[in-house]
């Protein structure tokens, strides 16, 4: 097969003032939300949206990049190529993969320089760069040292942080704790190997001060030939030999992320140690924060608006909305004392006590005036601990109460399980109007460019759809305005958006 061109995307030329290329992972179905957000928040260009990732170019700095709310993890993009040609011979495949990663020594020095600038380490190439140059000069001597080569091989055994072959959406959900525990156990073993090697040859690692690990994920045709662990080990060995870096699974200076599938071959470096989806202002996590933000972005929240979550749980939706649109006022209601206590603790932790009010109430009988809220956003419970029962009338009754307290022209945004999604579709079709359906890849027929806005100004309501719908005995004046399929990790869900039509004569 023809050798692919080497070199990263303008990595050598990039400076703090020039646009850099990045990609951000996203939960399945949240890609259009993230694509819209990077354009609106970062002024991003060359936005390319694929399953589980959004690629873009921006001159924004780390502070602005860290403000992204619909993404999972952010990477500096080093390479993006077409899928690797699949061969049955493992050795040939590994050679192709290593040729994708391995570059001239100066390339990796430039990569680390750009990475350090993004982390605020401006100025000259520091001791790490000089030590790497010395390491490269000593390369030929080291290759003749059998003991050193054996020690490096031991180090590389710790390089691989093998991740589950799942969609990007599922990477940082509940199961991650189990994976983390496995990684920590593996890293302890690697630390023992490293310390043992240092004792045997105290001078062998003096120049290997720059540490790294390889996180590899592969799926599709290539995963049938090679495992993530085999790929990561091969890349790690090559980098140790070429650059003189040392492997450190526990606390590396640099993590190299490699994702190979049937769509593309991607290499990147994480910009931040923690995922963007980890919110420091949420003490007790409830709904996934990225999904909560996406729901709030659909609600068209404006300054001075009154926003309600009538089944607020731990208050995640309210917190995400209040952080992004602080000029509005927020109310949360729940029937559970324990949920309200958790929500109150989260609100205090986030410092939003003056923005969010809580009250104990049933969603079937809210002690609130009619037409008093501009937006209603809610995650209809369908988990193991809290869920809507099988009572067929409960959902319609809940919707009628939400409709009552929502102002004409206001928006209603709901997160529904697959079963409730089907039930809602049945209620909608009773009125003779089909709701915009989500497509298989999670994109709705409702234009996400119109439906989403960081500043809350949008409108995607089609003209003329409300007249026959008003006769529906279930949804009254609520007109469907978009459906978005999203992943919650182990299960899928649907975000439904509605708008309340004004009554005739008003």
C-alpha positions as CSV (number, residue, x, y, z in Angstrom):
1,X,0.0,0.0,0.0
2,X,1.1,3.6,-0.7
3,X,2.7,5.2,2.3
4,X,0.6,8.0,3.7
5,X,2.1,11.5,4.0
6,X,3.9,12.3,7.2
7,X,3.6,15.3,9.4
8,X,0.9,16.7,11.6
9,X,-1.6,19.4,10.7
10,X,0.4,22.6,10.9
11,X,1.7,21.5,14.3
12,X,5.2,22.9,13.6
13,X,3.9,26.3,12.5
14,X,1.3,26.8,15.1
15,X,1.8,29.6,17.6
16,X,-0.4,30.9,20.4
17,X,-1.9,33.5,18.0
18,X,-2.6,31.1,15.1
19,X,-5.5,28.8,14.9
20,X,-4.8,25.3,16.1
21,X,-6.5,22.0,15.1
22,X,-8.4,20.2,17.8
23,X,-11.0,17.5,18.2
24,X,-13.4,16.8,21.0
25,X,-15.2,13.6,21.9
26,X,-18.9,13.7,22.4
27,X,-21.6,11.4,23.6
28,X,-23.6,9.7,20.8
29,X,-26.2,12.2,19.5
30,X,-24.5,15.2,21.0
31,X,-22.2,15.8,18.1
32,X,-24.5,18.5,16.4
33,X,-24.8,20.3,19.8
34,X,-21.0,20.3,20.1
35,X,-20.5,21.4,16.5
36,X,-22.8,24.3,17.1
37,X,-21.2,25.2,20.4
38,X,-17.6,25.4,19.0
39,X,-18.8,27.7,16.3
40,X,-20.7,30.0,18.7
41,X,-18.3,30.0,21.6
42,X,-14.9,29.6,20.0
43,X,-15.5,31.0,16.5
44,X,-14.3,27.7,15.2
45,X,-13.8,27.0,11.5
46,X,-13.4,23.8,9.5
47,X,-15.8,22.1,11.8
48,X,-16.2,18.4,10.9
49,X,-18.8,16.3,12.7
50,X,-18.4,12.5,12.8
51,X,-19.8,9.8,15.1
52,X,-18.4,10.5,18.6
53,X,-16.1,13.4,17.6
54,X,-16.1,16.9,16.3
55,X,-12.9,18.3,14.6
56,X,-12.3,22.0,14.4
57,X,-9.8,24.8,14.1
58,X,-9.7,27.7,16.5
59,X,-7.3,30.4,17.8
60,X,-9.0,30.2,21.3
61,X,-6.7,29.7,24.3
62,X,-7.0,27.0,27.0
63,X,-9.3,29.2,29.2
64,X,-11.9,29.5,26.4
65,X,-11.5,25.8,25.3
66,X,-12.1,24.7,28.9
67,X,-15.6,26.4,28.8
68,X,-17.0,23.9,26.3
69,X,-20.0,22.2,27.9
70,X,-21.3,19.6,25.4
71,X,-18.0,17.8,24.9
72,X,-16.4,15.0,26.8
73,X,-12.6,15.2,26.3
74,X,-10.6,17.8,24.3
75,X,-7.5,16.9,22.3
76,X,-4.8,18.7,20.3
77,X,-5.1,17.1,16.9
78,X,-1.8,15.7,15.6
79,X,-2.9,13.6,12.7
80,X,-6.1,12.6,10.9
81,X,-5.9,10.2,8.0
82,X,-8.1,7.8,6.2
83,X,-8.4,4.3,7.6
84,X,-5.3,2.1,7.6
85,X,-5.3,-0.6,4.9
86,X,-6.2,-3.9,6.6
87,X,-3.8,-6.8,6.1
88,X,-4.0,-10.3,7.5
89,X,-0.4,-10.2,8.5
90,X,-0.1,-8.7,12.0
91,X,3.5,-7.6,11.4
92,X,2.6,-5.7,8.3
93,X,-0.3,-4.0,10.1
94,X,1.9,-3.0,13.1
95,X,4.5,-1.6,10.6
96,X,1.8,0.6,9.0
97,X,0.5,1.8,12.4
98,X,4.0,2.7,13.6
99,X,4.7,4.6,10.4
100,X,1.6,6.7,11.2
101,X,3.0,7.6,14.6
102,X,6.8,7.7,14.4
103,X,8.2,10.9,13.0
104,X,11.6,12.6,12.9
105,X,12.8,13.5,16.4
106,X,12.3,17.2,15.8
107,X,8.6,16.6,15.1
108,X,8.0,15.3,18.7
109,X,10.0,18.1,20.1
110,X,7.8,20.6,18.3
111,X,4.7,18.7,19.5
112,X,5.8,18.9,23.1
113,X,6.6,22.5,22.7
114,X,3.1,23.4,21.3
115,X,1.5,21.3,24.1
116,X,3.5,23.1,26.8
117,X,2.5,26.5,25.3
118,X,-1.1,25.5,25.5
119,X,-0.5,24.6,29.2
120,X,1.0,28.0,29.8
121,X,4.7,27.1,29.6
122,X,5.8,29.9,27.3
123,X,9.3,30.7,26.2
124,X,12.4,28.7,25.5
125,X,12.6,24.9,25.0
126,X,13.3,23.8,28.6
127,X,15.3,21.1,30.2
128,X,12.9,18.4,28.9
129,X,13.6,19.3,25.3
130,X,17.4,19.5,25.9
131,X,17.3,16.1,27.7
132,X,15.4,14.6,24.7
133,X,18.1,15.9,22.3
134,X,20.8,14.3,24.4
135,X,18.7,11.1,24.5
136,X,18.5,11.0,20.7
137,X,22.3,11.5,20.4
138,X,22.9,8.6,22.7
139,X,20.5,6.4,20.8
140,X,23.2,4.4,18.9
141,X,25.1,3.7,22.1
142,X,22.0,2.5,24.0
143,X,21.1,0.1,21.2
144,X,24.3,-1.8,21.8
145,X,23.6,-2.1,25.5
146,X,21.6,-5.3,26.0
147,X,20.7,-4.5,29.6
148,X,19.3,-1.1,28.6
149,X,17.2,-2.5,25.8
150,X,15.8,-5.1,28.1
151,X,14.9,-2.5,30.7
152,X,13.2,-0.3,28.0
153,X,11.1,-3.3,27.0
154,X,10.0,-3.7,30.6
155,X,9.1,-0.1,30.8
156,X,6.9,-0.3,27.7
157,X,4.9,-3.1,29.2
158,X,3.3,-0.4,31.3
159,X,2.6,2.0,28.4
160,X,-0.7,0.6,27.3
161,X,-3.8,2.1,29.0
162,X,-6.2,-0.2,27.1
163,X,-9.7,1.3,26.9
164,X,-13.0,-0.5,26.3
165,X,-13.9,-0.5,22.6
166,X,-17.0,1.5,23.0
167,X,-18.4,4.7,21.5
168,X,-17.0,8.0,22.8
169,X,-20.3,8.6,24.5
170,X,-19.7,5.7,26.8
171,X,-16.2,6.5,27.9
172,X,-17.0,8.5,31.0
173,X,-20.0,6.9,32.4
174,X,-20.5,4.9,35.5
175,X,-18.3,1.9,34.4
176,X,-15.3,4.2,34.2
177,X,-14.5,3.6,37.9
178,X,-14.0,-0.1,37.3
179,X,-11.7,0.7,34.3
180,X,-9.8,3.2,36.4
181,X,-9.2,0.6,39.1
182,X,-7.8,-1.8,36.5
183,X,-5.5,0.9,35.2
184,X,-4.2,1.8,38.6
185,X,-3.4,-1.8,39.4
186,X,-1.5,-2.1,36.2
187,X,0.4,1.1,36.8
188,X,1.5,-0.1,40.2
189,X,3.1,-3.1,38.6
190,X,4.8,-0.9,36.1
191,X,6.2,1.4,38.8
192,X,7.8,-1.7,40.4
193,X,9.4,-2.6,37.2
194,X,10.7,1.0,36.7
195,X,12.1,1.3,40.2
196,X,13.7,-2.2,39.9
197,X,15.3,-1.3,36.6
198,X,16.7,2.0,38.1
199,X,18.3,0.1,41.0
200,X,19.9,-2.3,38.6
201,X,21.3,0.4,36.4
202,X,21.0,3.8,38.1
203,X,22.3,5.8,35.1
204,X,20.2,4.1,32.4
205,X,17.2,6.4,32.9
206,X,18.8,9.7,33.8
207,X,17.9,11.2,30.4
208,X,14.4,9.6,30.3
209,X,12.8,12.4,32.4
210,X,9.9,13.0,29.9
211,X,7.2,10.3,30.6
212,X,4.4,9.2,28.4
213,X,1.7,6.6,27.9
214,X,-0.3,5.4,24.9
215,X,-4.1,5.2,25.1
216,X,-5.3,3.2,22.1
217,X,-8.8,2.4,21.0
218,X,-9.5,0.4,17.9
219,X,-12.8,-0.9,16.3
220,X,-14.1,-2.2,13.0
221,X,-12.0,-4.3,10.7
222,X,-8.6,-3.5,12.3
223,X,-9.9,-4.7,15.7
224,X,-10.4,-8.2,14.1
225,X,-6.6,-8.3,13.4
226,X,-5.0,-6.5,16.4
227,X,-6.0,-5.6,19.9
228,X,-5.7,-2.2,21.4
229,X,-3.0,-3.6,23.7
230,X,-0.9,-5.0,20.9
231,X,-1.1,-1.6,19.0
232,X,-0.3,0.4,22.1
233,X,2.7,-1.8,23.0
234,X,4.2,-1.5,19.5
235,X,3.8,2.3,19.5
236,X,5.3,2.6,23.0
237,X,8.3,0.5,22.2
238,X,9.0,2.6,19.1
239,X,8.7,5.9,21.0
240,X,11.0,4.7,23.8
241,X,13.6,3.6,21.2
242,X,13.4,6.8,19.1
243,X,12.9,9.5,21.7
244,X,14.2,8.0,24.9
245,X,11.0,8.7,26.8
246,X,10.0,6.6,29.7
247,X,6.7,4.9,30.1
248,X,4.5,6.0,33.1
249,X,1.0,4.8,33.3
250,X,0.2,6.5,36.6
251,X,1.2,10.1,36.1
252,X,2.7,10.7,32.6
253,X,3.8,14.1,31.3
254,X,2.2,13.3,28.0
255,X,-0.6,11.0,26.9
256,X,-0.8,10.0,23.3
257,X,-4.3,9.0,22.1
258,X,-4.7,6.8,19.1
259,X,-8.1,5.9,17.6
260,X,-8.2,3.5,14.6
261,X,-11.5,2.5,13.0
262,X,-13.2,2.1,9.6
263,X,-13.8,5.9,9.3
264,X,-10.4,7.4,10.1
265,X,-7.0,7.1,11.9
266,X,-6.6,9.8,14.5
267,X,-3.7,10.7,16.8
268,X,-4.0,13.4,19.5
269,X,-2.9,14.7,22.8
270,X,-5.4,15.5,25.6
271,X,-5.3,19.1,26.6
272,X,-6.6,18.6,30.1
273,X,-6.1,15.7,32.6
274,X,-9.8,15.6,33.5
275,X,-12.7,15.4,31.0
276,X,-14.6,18.6,30.2
277,X,-17.7,16.8,31.3
278,X,-16.4,16.6,34.9
279,X,-17.9,19.7,36.5
280,X,-16.1,21.0,39.6
281,X,-19.3,22.8,40.7
282,X,-21.4,19.6,41.0
283,X,-20.8,17.8,44.2
284,X,-23.3,14.9,43.6
285,X,-23.7,13.9,40.0
286,X,-27.1,13.1,38.6
287,X,-28.0,13.4,34.9
288,X,-24.9,13.5,32.6
289,X,-23.9,17.2,32.6
290,X,-23.3,17.3,28.8
291,X,-26.9,16.0,28.2
292,X,-28.3,18.5,30.7
293,X,-26.5,21.4,29.0
294,X,-27.8,20.3,25.6
295,X,-31.3,20.2,26.9
296,X,-30.9,23.7,28.4
297,X,-29.5,25.0,25.1
298,X,-32.8,24.0,23.4
299,X,-34.9,25.9,25.8
300,X,-34.1,29.4,24.4
301,X,-33.4,30.9,27.8
302,X,-33.1,34.7,27.7
303,X,-32.3,37.4,30.3
304,X,-35.1,37.7,32.9
305,X,-36.8,34.5,31.9
306,X,-38.4,32.1,34.5
307,X,-37.3,28.5,34.0
308,X,-38.7,25.5,35.8
309,X,-37.6,21.9,36.3
310,X,-40.7,20.2,37.9
311,X,-38.8,16.9,38.5
312,X,-35.4,18.4,39.3
313,X,-33.8,15.5,41.1
314,X,-30.3,16.5,42.1
315,X,-30.6,19.8,40.1
316,X,-28.1,19.1,37.3
317,X,-30.2,20.7,34.6
318,X,-30.8,23.8,36.6
319,X,-27.1,24.0,37.5
320,X,-26.0,23.7,33.8
321,X,-28.6,26.3,32.7
322,X,-27.8,28.8,35.5
323,X,-24.1,28.6,34.9
324,X,-24.5,29.3,31.1
325,X,-27.5,31.7,31.3
326,X,-27.1,33.5,34.7
327,X,-29.5,36.3,33.9
328,X,-32.5,34.1,34.2
329,X,-34.3,32.9,37.3
330,X,-34.7,29.1,38.0
331,X,-37.1,27.0,40.0
332,X,-36.9,23.3,40.8
333,X,-39.5,21.0,42.3
334,X,-39.4,17.4,43.4
335,X,-41.5,15.1,45.6
336,X,-38.4,13.4,47.1
337,X,-36.8,14.9,50.2
338,X,-33.5,13.1,49.5
339,X,-33.4,14.4,46.0
340,X,-34.1,18.0,47.2
341,X,-31.4,17.7,49.8
342,X,-28.9,16.6,47.2
343,X,-30.0,19.4,44.9
344,X,-29.6,22.0,47.7
345,X,-26.1,20.7,48.4
346,X,-25.2,21.0,44.7
347,X,-26.6,24.5,44.5
348,X,-24.6,25.6,47.6
349,X,-21.4,24.0,46.2
350,X,-21.9,25.9,42.9
351,X,-22.6,29.2,44.6
352,X,-26.0,29.6,42.9
353,X,-28.2,30.1,45.9
354,X,-29.4,33.4,44.6
355,X,-30.3,32.0,41.2
356,X,-32.2,28.7,42.0
357,X,-35.2,28.2,44.2
358,X,-36.4,24.7,45.3
359,X,-39.8,23.6,46.5
360,X,-41.3,20.2,47.4
361,X,-44.2,19.4,45.1
362,X,-45.7,16.8,42.9
363,X,-45.4,17.4,39.2
364,X,-49.1,16.3,38.9
365,X,-50.2,19.3,41.1
366,X,-47.7,22.1,41.0
367,X,-48.5,25.0,43.5
368,X,-47.6,27.5,40.8
369,X,-49.7,30.0,38.8
370,X,-50.8,29.2,35.3
371,X,-48.7,30.5,32.5
372,X,-46.0,31.7,34.8
373,X,-42.8,30.1,33.3
374,X,-41.1,30.9,30.0
375,X,-39.3,27.5,29.8
376,X,-39.7,24.1,31.3
377,X,-36.8,21.6,31.2
378,X,-37.1,18.1,32.7
379,X,-35.6,14.7,32.8
380,X,-38.7,12.4,33.0
381,X,-37.4,9.7,35.5
382,X,-37.0,6.3,33.9
383,X,-34.1,4.8,35.8
384,X,-34.1,1.9,38.3
385,X,-34.4,4.2,41.3
386,X,-36.9,6.7,40.1
387,X,-39.2,6.3,37.1
388,X,-42.6,7.0,35.7
389,X,-44.8,4.0,36.4
390,X,-46.7,2.0,33.8
391,X,-49.9,4.0,34.5
392,X,-50.8,5.0,30.9
393,X,-52.5,8.2,32.1
394,X,-49.6,9.5,34.2
395,X,-47.5,10.9,31.4
396,X,-50.5,12.8,29.8
397,X,-51.4,14.2,33.3
398,X,-47.9,15.3,33.8
399,X,-47.8,17.0,30.5
400,X,-51.1,18.8,31.1
401,X,-49.7,20.3,34.3
402,X,-46.5,21.4,32.6
403,X,-48.6,22.9,29.8
404,X,-50.7,24.8,32.4
405,X,-47.8,26.6,34.0
406,X,-46.0,27.3,30.7
407,X,-46.6,30.7,29.0
408,X,-47.9,30.9,25.4
409,X,-44.8,30.8,23.1
410,X,-42.7,29.1,25.8
411,X,-40.6,26.0,25.3
412,X,-40.8,22.6,26.9
413,X,-37.8,20.3,26.7
414,X,-38.1,16.7,28.0
415,X,-35.7,13.8,28.2
416,X,-37.6,10.5,27.6
417,X,-36.7,6.8,27.6
418,X,-37.3,4.8,24.5
419,X,-40.6,3.5,25.9
420,X,-41.8,7.0,26.9
421,X,-40.6,8.3,23.5
422,X,-42.9,5.8,21.8
423,X,-45.7,6.7,24.1
424,X,-45.2,10.4,23.4
425,X,-45.2,9.8,19.7
426,X,-48.5,8.0,20.2
427,X,-49.9,11.0,22.0
428,X,-48.6,13.4,19.4
429,X,-50.1,11.5,16.5
430,X,-53.5,11.5,18.2
431,X,-53.6,15.2,17.1
432,X,-52.9,14.3,13.5
433,X,-49.3,15.8,13.5
434,X,-46.1,13.8,13.2
435,X,-43.3,15.0,15.4
436,X,-39.9,15.6,13.8
437,X,-38.2,12.2,14.2
438,X,-34.6,11.6,15.1
439,X,-32.5,9.9,12.5
440,X,-30.4,6.8,13.1
441,X,-27.2,8.8,13.7
442,X,-28.8,10.9,16.3
443,X,-29.5,14.0,14.2
444,X,-33.0,15.4,14.1
445,X,-34.9,16.6,11.1
446,X,-35.2,19.8,13.1
447,X,-32.2,21.9,12.1
448,X,-29.7,21.8,15.0
449,X,-28.3,25.1,13.7
450,X,-31.6,26.7,14.4
451,X,-32.5,24.8,17.5
452,X,-29.2,25.5,19.3
453,X,-27.8,28.7,20.5
454,X,-25.4,29.6,23.3
455,X,-27.0,33.0,23.6
456,X,-30.5,31.4,23.7
457,X,-31.9,33.1,20.6
458,X,-33.4,30.6,18.2
459,X,-36.6,29.5,16.6
460,X,-37.2,26.5,14.4
461,X,-41.0,26.3,14.7
462,X,-42.5,25.5,11.3
463,X,-45.5,27.6,10.3
464,X,-48.9,26.1,10.0
465,X,-48.4,22.9,12.1
466,X,-50.4,23.9,15.1
467,X,-54.0,24.2,13.9
468,X,-54.9,20.5,13.7
469,X,-52.7,19.8,16.7
470,X,-54.7,22.0,19.0
471,X,-57.5,19.4,18.9
472,X,-55.4,16.8,20.6
473,X,-56.9,15.9,23.9
474,X,-53.5,14.8,25.3
475,X,-51.0,17.6,24.5
476,X,-53.3,20.5,24.1
477,X,-51.4,23.5,22.7
478,X,-48.0,21.9,22.8
479,X,-46.5,21.6,19.3
480,X,-43.5,19.3,18.6
481,X,-40.4,21.2,17.6
482,X,-37.7,18.6,17.4
483,X,-36.5,15.2,18.6
484,X,-32.9,14.3,19.3
485,X,-31.6,10.8,20.0
486,X,-28.8,10.7,22.6
487,X,-26.8,8.1,24.5
488,X,-26.7,7.9,28.2
489,X,-24.1,5.2,28.2
490,X,-25.8,1.9,28.7
491,X,-29.1,3.1,27.4
492,X,-30.4,5.5,24.8
493,X,-32.8,8.4,25.3
494,X,-34.6,11.1,23.4
495,X,-34.7,14.8,23.9
496,X,-38.2,16.2,22.9
497,X,-38.8,19.9,22.3
498,X,-42.2,21.5,22.2
499,X,-43.5,25.0,21.9
500,X,-46.8,26.2,23.5
501,X,-49.1,27.8,20.9
502,X,-51.2,30.8,21.9
503,X,-54.9,30.1,22.3
504,X,-57.2,31.3,19.5
505,X,-57.9,35.0,19.8
506,X,-54.9,35.8,22.0
